[in-house]
């Protein structure tokens, strides 16, 4: 009886340790992701254009190191992908294709881990990447895949400022002005995320400009 009781106590202690350690393990990367997100947001919304590329390059290296530490954490990979996609956009041209491809690969791996894609953020970024990249043989751009990514993001977060804005720009380029106008308006009226307030409000202003052009 004593041995059985002792075994139960040991099991309970082990389970208790697991419950304590799990939040600690999570906080080990959550603080780094929070810092990375805040500096990314400051870069894309506050820095002048001539400073963004070099800052995003530095953030990309930091994100890579973090992803190497936590290769199975979807949130870490999603933020690595977002930073890489922003860096590719700032670089522009054919020289940015490798970075854009890295962003795509990281985000697709994150979705394998988290099918919700970080509340749709991974799908939005993938949609923009597939939309903006040149098609074969130079790049991986594909309108059908872009559309599918945007639709998946809309299923998850239909009132998102970001997904509706980027989908509206995609529809405009595809020549679907009526649908582009609808989603631009939805972006203007959309709900900004508390964790992404600055960047979502910046996109809302861009949506207003886009709506005035449609």
FISENU-721606 format. One line per 3 residues: number of its first residue (from 0); their letters; for each residue x, y, z of N, C-alpha, C. Coordinates in steps of 0.05 Angstrom, whole numbers. Atoms other than C-alpha are relative to their C-alpha. Layout:
FISENU-721606
NUM> A> X,Y,Z,X,Y,Z,X,Y,Z; ...
end
This chain:
FISENU-721606
0> XXX> 17,-24,0,0,0,0,17,25,0; -17,-23,-1,55,48,18,14,5,-27; -13,-2,26,91,33,-47,-19,12,-21
3> XXX> 20,-10,19,27,46,-86,-5,30,4; 5,-28,-7,15,111,-49,24,17,-9; -24,-14,8,87,132,-61,0,4,-30
6> XXX> 0,-2,29,80,117,-135,-20,22,-10; 20,-20,8,17,159,-139,10,29,5; -11,-26,-7,52,217,-104,21,9,-20
9> XXX> -21,-7,20,110,213,-152,-12,8,-26; 13,-6,25,64,212,-212,-13,28,1; 12,-26,-4,25,272,-184,21,22,-1
12> XXX> -21,-20,0,90,309,-172,11,5,-28; -10,-2,27,113,294,-242,-19,16,-18; 21,-15,15,47,319,-272,0,29,8
15> XXX> -1,-28,-9,51,381,-229,23,14,-12; -24,-13,12,121,395,-254,-5,6,-29; 6,-4,28,97,387,-325,-17,25,-4
18> XXX> 18,-23,2,41,437,-314,14,26,6; -15,-24,-6,89,487,-284,20,7,-22; -20,-5,20,142,478,-337,-11,8,-27
21> XXX> 11,-6,27,96,484,-397,-3,30,-4; 1,-29,4,80,558,-385,27,13,-1; -27,-12,1,153,572,-371,13,-4,-27
24> XXX> -11,5,27,173,540,-437,-12,18,-20; 14,-18,18,121,581,-473,11,28,3; -9,-28,-4,144,646,-441,28,4,-10
27> XXX> -28,-2,9,215,631,-463,1,12,-28; 0,-12,27,196,649,-535,-20,22,-3; 20,-20,4,134,691,-525,10,29,4
30> XXX> -12,-27,-4,174,750,-497,16,9,-24; -16,-7,24,221,747,-557,-18,6,-24; 18,-5,22,163,743,-606,-14,27,4
33> XXX> 12,-26,-5,129,802,-572,18,23,-7; -19,-21,7,192,843,-578,4,3,-30; -4,0,29,202,823,-650,-24,13,-14
36> XXX> 24,-12,12,130,840,-667,-1,30,3; 1,-28,-5,134,908,-635,20,16,-17; -20,-13,16,198,926,-671,-7,-1,-30
39> XXX> 9,2,27,171,900,-737,-22,21,-6; 22,-19,4,108,942,-728,10,29,-1; -12,-27,0,148,1004,-711,14,5,-27
42> XXX> -15,-3,25,191,992,-773,-18,6,-24; 17,-2,24,134,984,-823,-19,23,2; 19,-22,-2,91,1040,-795,13,27,7
45> XXX> -12,-25,-10,140,1092,-768,26,8,-14; -26,-7,12,208,1088,-802,-3,11,-28; 0,-9,28,222,1127,-866,9,-23,-19
48> XXX> -5,21,19,229,1085,-929,29,-8,-2; -28,5,3,304,1092,-932,13,-14,23; -11,14,-23,313,1059,-864,-13,-28,4
51> XXX> 15,25,-5,263,1002,-869,15,-25,-9; -13,24,11,304,953,-912,22,-10,19; -22,9,-17,365,952,-867,-10,-10,27
54> XXX> 11,9,-26,323,946,-804,-13,-27,-3; 14,25,5,281,890,-833,20,-23,-5; -21,20,4,345,854,-854,10,-10,27
57> XXX> -9,7,-27,368,856,-782,-21,-16,15; 21,15,-13,301,833,-756,-3,-28,-12; 2,26,13,301,776,-807,21,-19,12
60> XXX> -21,17,-12,367,750,-778,-8,-8,28; 9,6,-27,339,755,-708,-22,-21,0; 22,19,2,276,718,-729,10,-28,-7
63> XXX> -11,26,8,317,663,-761,13,-14,25; -12,11,-24,356,653,-696,-21,-11,19; 21,8,-18,292,649,-657,-14,-25,-11
66> XXX> 12,23,13,263,599,-707,18,-25,3; -18,22,-3,325,556,-701,-2,-11,29; 4,9,-28,313,554,-625,-26,-15,4
69> XXX> 27,11,-4,239,538,-631,-12,-8,-28; 8,7,28,230,503,-699,-28,-12,-2; 26,12,1,164,472,-679,-22,17,12
72> XXX> 19,-19,-11,129,534,-652,-12,16,-23; 12,-14,23,79,560,-704,2,30,3; 0,-29,-3,77,630,-674,27,11,-8
75> XXX> -27,-9,7,153,637,-681,3,-1,-30; -3,3,29,151,612,-753,-17,21,-15; 17,-20,13,93,658,-771,13,27,1
78> XXX> -12,-26,-2,130,718,-746,26,1,-17; -23,1,18,193,696,-782,-9,5,-29; 10,-3,27,152,691,-846,-10,29,-5
81> XXX> 10,-28,3,119,760,-835,24,19,-4; -23,-17,2,186,793,-824,15,-4,-27; -13,6,26,217,758,-885,-16,12,-23
84> XXX> 17,-11,22,158,778,-929,2,30,-1; -4,-30,0,165,851,-907,27,8,-11; -27,-6,10,239,849,-921,1,-4,-30
87> XXX> 1,4,29,227,820,-990,-14,23,-14; 14,-22,12,177,874,-1005,17,25,-1; -17,-24,0,226,929,-985,23,-3,-19
90> XXX> -23,4,19,283,898,-1025,-10,4,-29; 12,-2,27,240,891,-1087,18,-14,-21; -15,11,23,263,864,-1155,6,-29,3
93> XXX> -6,28,0,290,796,-1172,17,-9,23; -17,6,-23,340,799,-1115,-16,-8,24; 17,6,-24,282,793,-1066,-14,-27,-2
96> XXX> 15,25,4,255,728,-1095,8,-22,20; -9,20,-19,298,684,-1051,-11,4,28; 11,-7,-26,275,720,-989,-30,-6,1
99> XXX> 29,5,2,202,716,-1012,-5,-30,1; 3,29,0,211,641,-1024,5,-11,28; -5,9,-28,240,632,-954,-25,6,17
102> XXX> 24,-7,-15,180,669,-925,-23,-19,-6; 21,19,8,132,624,-964,5,-27,14; -6,26,-11,167,561,-940,-5,-1,31
105> XXX> 4,-2,-29,167,583,-867,-29,1,8; 28,-3,-6,94,603,-868,-16,-26,-6; 13,25,6,72,538,-901,6,-21,21
108> XXX> -7,19,-21,110,499,-848,-16,7,26; 15,-9,-23,75,541,-794,-29,-10,-1; 28,8,4,7,523,-823,-3,-30,4
111> XXX> 0,28,-6,25,449,-819,-2,-5,30; 1,2,-29,34,459,-744,-26,11,11; 25,-14,-9,-25,507,-735,-17,5,-24
114> XXX> 17,-3,24,-79,498,-788,-16,27,0; 14,-26,-1,-111,564,-764,19,22,-9; -19,-19,10,-47,599,-786,2,25,17
117> XXX> -2,-24,-17,-42,645,-726,-24,19,-4; 25,-16,4,-115,668,-732,-1,12,-28; 2,-9,28,-107,675,-807,24,16,-10
120> XXX> -22,-17,8,-43,717,-807,18,-13,-21; -17,14,19,-2,664,-843,-12,-1,-28; 13,1,26,-54,658,-898,0,27,-14
123> XXX> 0,-27,12,-58,733,-909,27,5,-13; -27,-5,10,18,738,-917,6,-18,-24; -4,18,23,20,677,-962,-15,10,-25
126> XXX> 15,-11,22,-35,707,-1005,14,23,-14; -14,-23,11,4,771,-1013,26,-9,-15; -25,10,13,68,732,-1030,-6,-12,-27
129> XXX> 7,13,25,34,689,-1083,-11,20,-20; 10,-21,18,1,752,-1111,22,16,-12; -20,-19,9,63,795,-1116,24,-13,-14
132> XXX> -24,12,13,117,745,-1136,-6,-5,-29; 4,7,28,128,735,-1210,-5,-30,-3; 6,28,4,103,670,-1239,24,-15,-12
135> XXX> -21,17,12,143,613,-1268,8,10,-28; -21,15,-14,198,605,-1290,16,17,20; -16,-16,-18,225,664,-1250,-7,-4,29
138> XXX> 8,2,-28,184,657,-1187,-22,-20,5; 21,19,-8,127,622,-1152,-27,13,0; 25,-14,0,72,673,-1162,-22,-16,-14
141> XXX> 22,16,11,4,642,-1175,-26,13,11; 25,-14,-8,-63,679,-1175,-20,-19,13; 19,19,-12,-104,617,-1160,8,-7,29
144> XXX> -9,6,-27,-61,600,-1099,-4,24,18; 4,-25,-16,-64,673,-1076,-29,2,8; 29,-2,-6,-140,672,-1081,-8,-20,22
147> XXX> 6,21,-19,-143,607,-1042,9,8,28; -11,-8,-26,-99,635,-986,-18,23,12; 17,-22,-10,-141,699,-981,-27,-11,10
150> XXX> 26,11,-7,-206,659,-979,2,-15,27; -4,15,-26,-178,615,-923,2,20,23; -2,-20,-21,-159,677,-883,-27,13,6
153> XXX> 27,-12,-4,-229,706,-894,-18,-19,16; 16,19,-15,-260,642,-867,7,2,30; -9,-1,-28,-219,650,-803,-7,27,13
156> XXX> 3,-27,-12,-224,726,-794,-13,18,-21; 13,-14,22,-276,756,-842,0,30,3; 0,-29,-3,-274,826,-811,28,12,4
159> XXX> -28,-10,-3,-198,832,-810,7,22,-19; -9,-22,16,-170,897,-835,21,-9,-21; -22,8,17,-108,864,-864,-9,-18,-23
162> XXX> 8,19,21,-141,806,-901,-17,14,-21; 17,-14,19,-194,851,-932,15,20,-17; -15,-19,16,-144,903,-953,17,-14,-21
165> XXX> -17,14,20,-95,855,-986,-16,-15,-21; 17,14,20,-151,816,-1018,-12,21,-20; 10,-22,17,-179,882,-1045,21,8,-21
168> XXX> -20,-8,19,-113,900,-1077,4,-23,-21; -2,22,18,-109,830,-1107,-23,1,-21; 24,-1,18,-180,836,-1136,2,23,-20
171> XXX> -3,-23,18,-164,905,-1164,19,-7,-23; -19,8,21,-103,877,-1201,-12,-21,-19; 13,20,17,-146,820,-1226,-22,11,-17
174> XXX> 21,-13,16,-195,870,-1256,-28,-3,11; 26,4,-13,-252,853,-1208,-6,24,18; 2,-25,-14,-267,925,-1188,-22,-1,21
177> XXX> 23,0,-18,-335,912,-1156,7,-15,26; -8,15,-23,-308,858,-1109,23,14,15; -21,-15,-13,-246,900,-1095,-11,22,17
180> XXX> 13,-22,-15,-290,958,-1074,-13,-11,25; 14,12,-23,-330,913,-1028,20,-7,22; -19,8,-21,-268,886,-992,16,24,10
183> XXX> -13,-24,-10,-235,954,-988,-17,13,21; 18,-11,-20,-297,979,-953,-1,-16,26; -1,17,-23,-295,919,-907,25,5,16
186> XXX> -25,-6,-14,-223,936,-891,-3,26,16; 4,-26,-13,-242,1008,-875,-17,-3,26; 19,4,-22,-298,983,-829,10,-23,19
189> XXX> -9,24,-14,-257,924,-802,9,5,28; -9,0,-28,-234,907,-732,30,-2,1; -29,2,-4,-162,923,-716,6,-18,24
192> XXX> -8,18,-22,-127,871,-673,14,16,22; -13,-14,-22,-105,895,-604,30,-5,-2; -28,7,2,-38,860,-616,14,13,-24
195> XXX> -11,-11,25,-29,894,-684,-14,27,-6; 16,-24,3,-64,961,-673,13,19,-20; -13,-20,17,-12,1005,-707,0,-8,-30
198> XXX> -1,9,28,-3,963,-770,-28,-3,-12; 27,2,11,-78,950,-778,-11,27,-6; 10,-27,6,-94,1024,-772,14,12,-24
201> XXX> -14,-10,24,-40,1039,-824,-13,-13,-25; 13,13,22,-73,988,-870,-28,11,-5; 26,-12,3,-141,1019,-856,2,26,-17
204> XXX> -5,-25,16,-114,1085,-883,5,-6,-29; -6,8,27,-87,1050,-944,-26,-10,-14; 26,9,11,-156,1018,-954,-17,23,-8
207> XXX> 15,-24,7,-188,1086,-953,10,13,-26; -12,-11,25,-140,1110,-1007,-8,-18,-24; 7,18,21,-154,1048,-1048,-30,3,-7
210> XXX> 29,-3,5,-229,1057,-1040,-6,25,-17; 4,-25,15,-224,1128,-1067,8,-3,-29; -9,4,27,-190,1101,-1129,-17,-19,-17
213> X> 16,21,14,-241,1047,-1145,-27,11,-10
end
